[in-house]
C-alpha cells in the first residue's frame, strides 16, 4: 500500500485551517485510533504527546493518559462517584408562570429529552454519566442538537471525544469546528450542546482534570508499580536461620521438612522449634524504607482526592470512618463538590433554549434525594411543617416528596390548633415607674 493509499484508508485529511490535522488521538479511543481526524493547534499540546504514546509527561517518568489514570483506584472512585451521582438525579424542565408560580413544562419537547430519552440509544442516566465523565477527563463534552418542528430540541447525540473544538469568528460569534467522518464541518452554537468544566482559561474550553492532576497520578502509579514489583519479585521471607558451620545434607533436609510440615500454616502458630548443630533463628521485619513506601502511596491518594473535591470517607480511606455524621458527609459532598456541577449543567442546557423561552423556562436538578437526612430528621421536619402552629405544607405536598399518591381533601393547610397571641400594644405614656 502506498503512503497516499494508507492516508486515505486511515481517514487522513488535509486542512486549510491553522494547525495540523492528524488521525484521532488515542486519548479518546485507543480501540480505533485512526477513526477520525483531530486538529491540534499547538505541537506542544499534551494530547498530541499522548497520541504519540507518551501521555501527559510527569517528573515521575510516566505518561498519564485516561487509561493509566482510570486504573488508579482513588481517581476512578472519585470520577465514578461524581459522574454517577450527576447521572442518577432527575433533570426537570420548569416553567415560570405569570403569577409567580412555577410548574413542570410537561408539554415542551426538551422535557422529554432531559427526563425520558435524550437520543435513540441512551437513557438520561447513561447520557449524563457519559458527558460528565468526558468533562472530568477532557474538560469538555459535546453533543449534537437535533431539532424538530419549530426548532424545538428533540434529541442530544454525544459527539466523539476530541472531534469538536469551540471557536470565535471575527464577529465574536461562537462556532464549532467538527471533524466528522465525512469531512470537517463548521457548526453554529445553535447546533452544539457544549458542557465544560467551570475552570477555563479562555472562556471557551474547560480545563481537564487529567491535566492538573497528572503529576499526582503519575507518582501514585509509580508507587503502585513499585508495590507490584515487591510482591512479584521481592523477597517475602519471614526470617532467617544462621549456622556457625555448613549443615550436613541430612540435617539440612530434616530442617527444611520440619519447617514446611510442622511449623508452616496458621494451625502451627506459636509452636516452639527445635534447632540443631548451633542453628540460630532471626526474624525479618519491615524497615523504615517499607514504611516510607506505604506513606507515599497514602499521600498520593490524598493528593488525588484534593483535585477531585470528593470527601475522604467517600473515597474509602481506611483510616476514616462513617460514624453518625453520614448525613452531614452527604450534604458536604453535595454542597462543596456536586452543587457547582449541577449549576453548570443547568446553565449549559439553558443555552440550548430559544430566545423567546429564556427567562420563562429553566432547568432544575432534583438534588433533594441526596440532601435528605435520616428518617428521624425527616419526621421531625415534616411534623413541624404540618404542625399545630403556622403550618406551611399540606399532606399531599409531603406525600409527593415520598412518591406517594394524593389523598382527597389533603390539599389544604392544616388549621392551627394553637393561635399565636398578638403582641400587646405599646403604652403611649411609656412604661410605668
N, C-alpha and C positions, 0 to 999 in steps of 0.2 A: 504494500500500500504506500503510495507516495505521500509526502508531507501534506500536500493540499487535500488529498482524499482523507487523510487522518483528521485534519482540522474540520472538514465538513462533517465527517461522521461523529465527531465529538461536539458538534454544535458551536464551533468557534466562529465568532462574527467580529468583523472589524467595526469600529465605531468612530464616527467623526467628532464625537464629543470629547471633552478633555478627559484624560485618563486612558487606561489600557483595559480592554475587555478580555477577560480570561475565563475559562470554564468555572462553573460554580464551585465555591470553596468547600473543602472537606469539613470546615467547621459547621456547615449546615447539614449536609447529608453525605456521610462517607460511603454509604451503600452505593451511591451513583454520583461520583464526584464530577462527571462530565455532563451532567443532565441539563445544566442551564448556565447562562453567562452571568458574570458579575463584574461591575465596574469598580475598580479601585482608583480613587482619586490621588492617592499618595503611595509610592512604593514602600514607604515606611509603615503602611497600615498593618497593624498586628494581625488582621485577618489574612493578609497576603502571606505573612510568615507561617500562619497555621495551615494555609492551603498548601504550602510547600513542605508541610510535615513537621514544622518546628513548633507550632503553637505560640502562645504568648510566652516569650522567653523570660525567665526569672533568674535571680542570682543563685538559686538553689540548683541550677544546672539542669532544669527540666522545662519543657514547653507545656504550658497549661492550656488545654482546649476543653471543649464541652465534655468529651468522653472521659478525660482524666479527672475533671472536676466532679462529675456526677458519680464517680467511683469513690469519692471521699464521703464517708458516712455523714459527717456534720453538714457539708454543703448540700448533699442530696436530701437529708431530712429537712433542712430549712427551706430549700426550694420546693419540695413536695408539700410541705405544710402550708406555705403561703399560697401556692397555686391551687391546691385542693380546697383550701378554705374560701378563696375567692370564687372558685368554680361551683361550689355546692350551694352558695347563697342565692336565693331568687333575686332577679333583677326586674324591677317593675317600672313600667312607663306610667307616669301620673299626669293628670291634667288639673290646672288651676281654674276654678270656676269664677264667674263674675262676682259672686257674693263673698269670695274669700275662702270658700271651702275647697277641698281637693277630692279627686276621685281617680280610680284606675281607668286609664284610657283603653278600655277593652275593645273599642271599635277601631283602633288605629292599627295598621299592619305591622308597625315596628314593635308593638307589644307582643305579637305572636313570635316575631323573630327573637326577641330577647328572652322570652319566658318559655316558649314551647319548641321552636325549631329554627335555629339560625341558618341552616342550609339543609341540603338533601341527604347528608350523611353524618351529621353530628348532632348530639344533644346539647342543650345550653351548658351543661357541666363540662362536656368534652371541649366545646369551643372556648369557653372562658379559661379553662385549665391550660389548654394549648397556648393561647395568646399570652397568658400570664407567665408561663414557663419561658416562652420566647423572649419576653421583655426582661426577665431576670438574667437570661443567658446573653442576649444581644443588646438589650437596652431599647429595642423597638420590636413591634409586631404589626403586621399589615394584613388587611382583609379587603377583598374586592367587594364593593357595594353593588348589590343587584337591586334595581328599581323597577317598579311595576307601573300601573296606570296612575297618572297624575304625578309621577316622580316619587311615589312613596317607596320607602325602603322595604323590600320583601325578602332580603337574604344577605348574609355576610359570609363570604367564602375566603378562608385563610389563604394568603399568598405564601409561596415557598420562601423560607428564610434566606435573606441575602439577595432577593430578586428585586427589591424595591428601594428607592432612595428619594427622600424629600429634597426639593429644590425650590428656590425663589427665583422667579423670572425677573426681567428688567422692570416690570410694572409692580413688583413687590407681591405678586400673587403666588400662592403655594401650588406647586405641581409635583408630580411624582414620575420618576423615570423607572419604568418597569421592564425588566428583561424577561419577556415572555418566551415560551418555547418557540414561537413562530417569528420572533424578532423583537427588537426594542420598541417600546411604546411610551408615549408621554400621556399621562393621565392627569385629570384635574382633581382638585381636592374633593370635589363632589363625588368622585368615583372610588375613593380610597378611605377606608376606616383605619386611622393611624393611632395606635395605642403605644405610648412610650413611657419610659422611666421619668420620674419627676425631676431628676437631676440631669441638666443639659447644659452644654457649653455654648451652643449656637442657637438655641431656641427651636431647633428642628429635629435633632436626633438625641435620644436619651443615652445616658452612659450605661454601659454593660456592667453587670455585677462581676463578671469574669475579669474585666479589665482592671477593676480596682482591687479585687481580692486575689489576683493571680499569684502574687508573691506569697501570701499566707497559705494558699492552696499548694503551691509548689513545695514549700518547706514541709507541709503536712504529708504530702505524697512521698517525699524522700524519707521522712521518718517512718511511714508505713512500709516502705520498701526495705528499710534497714531492719525493721522488726521481722519482715518476711524472710530476709536472709538469715537472721538469727535463728528462726525456727527451722529453716530449711537446711542450713549449713553449719550453724553454731553448735558448740559442744554443750549438751544439756545434762551432763553427769552431775549427780548429787554429792559426790565425794570421791576421795582417792585413798588407796591403800599403799603404804610405804613399807618396804622391807629393807633390812640392812644389807642383805646379800641376795643374789638371784635365787628364786624358788625352783625347786625341782619340778620336773614335769608332772609328777604325781601330786605334789602339793598344790601346784597351780590349777590343775584340773579339778581337784577336790574343792578348792576355794571358790572357783568360778561356779561350779554346780551348786555349792552351798548357797552362794549369793542369789542365784537365779531361782532356786527351788524353795529355799527355806526363809528367805528374807525379802523377796520381791512381793508386790501387791499390798493392798490395804489391810488384808486379813493378818498379815505378819507384822503390822506396825507395833513398835515397842519391844520386840524381841531382842535379846542380847546375842551378840555374835561371838563365836569362838575363833580367835585368830591364832595362827601357829607360826613358828620359825621367826619370831620377833616382828611380826607384821603390826603396823600402827595405822589406824583409820583417822582421816581428817575430812571434815565437811567443807564443801564448796558453797559459798553464799554469794548473793548479789553484791556487787561493789558499787562505788559512787557513780561509775560510768553508766551502769544499768539504770540506776535511779534517775540520773540526768536525762537518759533517753526517754523514760516514761514521762518526766516533767515536760520535755519538749513536745511530745505528742499531745499532752493535755493543754499546753499553752497554745498550740496551733489550732486546736479545736475551739478554744475560747476566742482566738483572733477571728476565725471564720464566722463565729456567731455574732460578733460585733458588726461585721459587714452586712449581715442579713437582717439584723434587728429582731431576731426571734429570741425570746427569753430562754435562759439556760435550761430550766427544768423541762421545757418543751423539746429541747434537743437531746433529752435523755442523758444528761451528765450524771454520772453515778454518785457524785458527792452532793447532789441536791435532792430534795425530797418534795413531794407534792404537798403533804400536810393538809391542814384545814383551810389553807388560803387558796384552794384551787380555783374558786370563783374569781378572786381578785387577780390571779395569774391570767385567767382567760380575758378579763377586762383589760389588763395591761397589754396583752398581745394584740387585742383589737384596737385599743386606743393609740398605741405607740408604734405599731407595725402595719396593721391592715387598714386602718382608717384612711391613711393617705392614698393607698391603692384604690379604695372604694371611691374616693373623690376623683381620682384620675380616671377611673372607668366611667363614672357618671358624666364627667365633662367631655371625655372623648366621644361618648355615644351622642351626647347632645350636639356635638359639632356636625353630626350627620343630618340633623333636622333642617327642614326648610326654614327660611327666614320668617315666614308667617307663623310658624309653630314655636319660635324662640320666645321664651317668657310665658308661654301657655303650657307647653309640655316640658316635663323634666323627668329625669331618671333617678331612681332611688334603690339602693341596695338594702335589703332587709337583713340588717345585722343584729336584729333583736335576739335571734336564737343564740348567738354567741355571747351576748351580754346578760342573759338571764342568770340569776343567782340560783341558790339551792331552792328546793321545794318549800322549805320553811320561810326563806326570804320572800319568795313569790306570794306565799299565803299571807304573810304579814302585809305586803304591799297592797294586794287586791282587797284584803279585808278593810283597809283604810280607804281604798278607792270606792268601795261600796258601803262604807261605814255610816254611822249614825249622824256624824257631823260633817256637813258640807261635802257630800259625795260628788265625785267628778266622772265616774264611769258607770255605764249601765251593765246589766248582767250579760246581755248579748255581746257587748264590746269585749268583755272578759272572756266569754266563751269563744269568740272568734280568734283570740290570740292563742288558744289551745286547739284550734281546728275542730271545734265542736259546733253542732248545728244550732240554729237560732231557736229561741223559745217564744211562744206567743206571750205578749204582754211584758216582755223583758227589755223594751227599748226606751223605758222611761227611767230617769234618775230616781233612785230610792228617796222617799220622803224622809227628811231628817227628823229623828225622834227627839233629839235634844237641840233646842234653839240656843244659839249663842246670844247672850244678853247684850243689848246695845249699851255702849258706854254712857255713863251719866253725864248730862250737860254740865258744862263748867259754870260755877257761880260767878255772875258778873261782878259781884262785890269782892271777889277774891277769896282766898282761904280765910276761915275764921281763926282768930288767935285765941 
